[in-house]
Amino acid sequence: MTETNVPHWNVDRSFVLRVSVIAALSGLLYGYDMGIIAAALLYVRNTFDLSAGMEEAVVSVVLLGAMLGALLGGTVADRIGRKKTLVQAALIFVCGSVLAPLSPNVGVLIVARAVLGLAIGFTSVTAPVYVSELAPPQSRGGLIGLYQLALTLGIAIANLVGYFLSGQKAWRLMFGIGAAPAILFLMLVLSVPESARWLASKQRFEEAAAVIRSYAAEPAATWLLQEIRQSVAAKLDQRWASLWSPGIRKPLAIAVSFTVLQQITGINTIIYYGPQIFAMAGFGSDQSDILATFVVAAVNVLATLIALALVDRIGRKPLLYGGVSGMMVSLVAISLAFHSASGRLLGTVAIVSLIAYILCFAASLGPIAWILVSEVFPQRVRGRGVAAATLGSGLANAAVSLTFLSLIHAVGSPATFALFALFCLVTLVFVRFGVPETMGRELESISFAPTADAPAYDQLEPSH
């Protein structure tokens, strides 16, 4: 069915927004637990006398946990539902947030960080899928993007907390504060309904209808129920091998490639190692390094707001073209500055370029990667498809974070940032030839195999 056949979506926007914001809170937890390590690591390494390799391990173990969580989360979300999976993730967040500040040694801290990673994997798979299955097509991109907005807000809060607690070197309290939003998330997620599309996939059509009619008026509710019934005529495919079936291989390749490229363009080197980067650029103290990292994180939040305002108006690809190009230019500038500048000039170029880089990333690649990932898979494999993309993201993220400091030491800062700029160029080519425009399309109309009512995926948009 094409968009011209879709009735006007007369929905209770306050209900949809409330549920989307609650689901997005898991992104805030992700961002906080990812961002707080930038400040805490400055003092953890002194408390436990860590080597550079152990520093990378403390940072990166959360990503290994996230990969395991992604593998399990897709299966769990398809089996027990999106809501129950988010509840489980909230409980795991609480456990990890309590264990981390109580760590008597680096081994326990690594375990706590791995537990937090497991929760991150669960939510990064489930939350965008949950919102995509709920949201009307004309605002789906913005609502899914709330997850990324909350993630950036979590990073900014983490950096602000790190700045204020840096004087006391209170890294345990930095970690412990994360328990508060975890408990809040657990309480709020208990109040949201289950995904209507998941309920329908389990043949629970009456419950699905009740959820849809709680926020969509007729005739849109009736039309959507009919579309969902047709899309779930084939039951959820519980086999991972189904991701290699015809019609699924292409969205899988696009989703995994896109999330990998999102990571290897260097974003999390700034999130995890921002203070160290500013120290290399000549900033004067731990506090000033953390403050500069907070400024970058605040820009991240503001730019994500820009992306959410535009993604359902001008489309996914125009934002990607502009944003990734800006990222590439900013990384080249950082590379040149580390090569030939010094003193105050190096510090100025570093912070201006990193702010520009974050602005461009957050206005494009940051939220849009997860929006597209949650859109391109059909209902029957959506949970596992998003899990596979999340796993790819985690592997790439771990590879970058585990090697960043070592790469700096081996080839130098100029070559390292130049490499990230090269990956930005690769991303632009991929967007040009591999990424479709999905703006405004109902999920059931996005298909990789032509049918009487839905064009093939390749026909969604010419490659331009």
Stockholm file with secondary structure:
# STOCKHOLM 1.0

chainA/1-464         MTETNVPHWNVDRSFVLRVSVIAALSGLLYGYDMGIIAAALLYVRNTFDLSAGMEEAVVSVVLLGAMLGALLGGTVADRIGRKKTLVQAALIFVCGSVLAPLSPNVGVLIVARAVLGLAIGFTSVTAPVYVSELAPPQSRGGLIGLYQLALTLGIAIANLVGYFLSGQKAWRLMFGIGAAPAILFLMLVLSVPESARWLASKQRFEEAAAVIRSYAAEPAATWLLQEIRQSVAAKLDQRWASLWSPGIRKPLAIAVSFTVLQQITGINTIIYYGPQIFAMAGFGSDQSDILATFVVAAVNVLATLIALALVDRIGRKPLLYGGVSGMMVSLVAISLAFHSASGRLLGTVAIVSLIAYILCFAASLGPIAWILVSEVFPQRVRGRGVAAATLGSGLANAAVSLTFLSLIHAVGSPATFALFALFCLVTLVFVRFGVPETMGRELESISFAPTADAPAYDQLEPSH
#=GR chainA/1-464 SS CCGGGSCCCCBCHHHHHHHHHHHHHHHHHHHHHHHHHHHHHHHHHHHTTCCHHHHHHHHHHHHHHHHHHHHHHHHHHHHHCHHHHHHHHHHHHHHHHHHGGGCSSHHHHHHHHHHHHHHHHHHHHHHHHHHHHHSCGGGHHHHHHHHHHHHHHHHHHHHHHHHHHGGGTCHHHHHHTTHHHHHHHHHHHTTSCCCHHHHHHTTCHHHHHHHHHTTBCTTHHHHHHHHHHHHTSSCCCCCGGGGGSTTTHHHHHHHHHHHHHHHHTTHHHHHHHHHHHHHHTTCCSHHHHHHHHHHHHHHHHHHHHHHHHHTTTTCHHHHHHHHHHHHHHHHHHHHHHHHHCCHHHHHHHHHHHHHHHHHHHHTTHHHHHHHHHHHHSCGGGHHHHHHHHHHHHHHHHHHHHHHHHHHHHHHCHHHHHHHHHHHHHHHHHHHHHHCCCCTTCCGGGCCSSCCSSSCCGGGSSCCC
#=GC SS_cons         CCGGGSCCCCBCHHHHHHHHHHHHHHHHHHHHHHHHHHHHHHHHHHHTTCCHHHHHHHHHHHHHHHHHHHHHHHHHHHHHCHHHHHHHHHHHHHHHHHHGGGCSSHHHHHHHHHHHHHHHHHHHHHHHHHHHHHSCGGGHHHHHHHHHHHHHHHHHHHHHHHHHHGGGTCHHHHHHTTHHHHHHHHHHHTTSCCCHHHHHHTTCHHHHHHHHHTTBCTTHHHHHHHHHHHHTSSCCCCCGGGGGSTTTHHHHHHHHHHHHHHHHTTHHHHHHHHHHHHHHTTCCSHHHHHHHHHHHHHHHHHHHHHHHHHTTTTCHHHHHHHHHHHHHHHHHHHHHHHHHCCHHHHHHHHHHHHHHHHHHHHTTHHHHHHHHHHHHSCGGGHHHHHHHHHHHHHHHHHHHHHHHHHHHHHHCHHHHHHHHHHHHHHHHHHHHHHCCCCTTCCGGGCCSSCCSSSCCGGGSSCCC
//
